Amino acid sequence: MTIPNEAFKCYLKALINKVYKVLPMYEEENKNLRSYLQSLEREMTGCYQIYQSACKDANFLSVIGIVRYLHTEDYDQRTCKQEVFKAIRIIENIVERTE
């Protein structure tokens, strides 16, 4: 299956919002945060498997790793914020490179 670069770029832009959503969920102590992160991790892994350019980009794997960490580990608000914004910066860099 081949996905055009434009579709992947649109996905990445939507992904920024999905990653950012983690912050208010964490701050509100939302009981669904872990399941949301698990679902996001599955989604990103699936995207990685079907989109050839993502497979070549180690930075996309970094974002998956950050989401995995947030899903599986315990952390404080500072770490959550730091990792969320790091993931967003990485995604923004990938978007710039796909243009």
LINWOFEN-V170401 format. One record per residue. PHI is phi in whole degrees, 0 to 359 (* if undefined). NEAR is the number of other ideal C-beta (glycine too) atoms within 8 Angstrom. Layout:
<<PHI:NEAR> <PHI:NEAR>>
This chain:
<<*:3> <248:4> <248:7> <297:6> <305:7> <299:6> <294:8> <295:13> <299:11> <297:8> <298:9> <298:12> <296:9> <292:8> <296:11> <304:11> <294:8> <294:8> <289:14> <300:9> <304:9> <300:13> <300:10> <296:8> <296:11> <295:11> <297:7> <274:6> <54:6> <296:9> <291:4> <264:7> <302:11> <297:7> <290:7> <298:12> <295:12> <298:9> <296:8> <297:12> <298:12> <298:8> <301:8> <293:13> <295:9> <297:8> <298:10> <300:12> <287:7> <260:7> <255:10> <298:6> <295:9> <296:10> <297:8> <267:5> <252:10> <297:5> <294:9> <297:11> <297:9> <299:10> <294:14> <301:12> <298:8> <295:13> <298:14> <299:9> <301:10> <297:13> <283:11> <254:5> <250:6> <264:2> <202:8> <263:5> <297:7> <300:6> <295:8> <301:13> <298:9> <301:8> <289:12> <297:14> <290:8> <296:9> <298:13> <297:11> <299:8> <296:12> <298:13> <301:9> <294:9> <295:12> <302:11> <300:7> <285:7> <273:10> <279:5>>
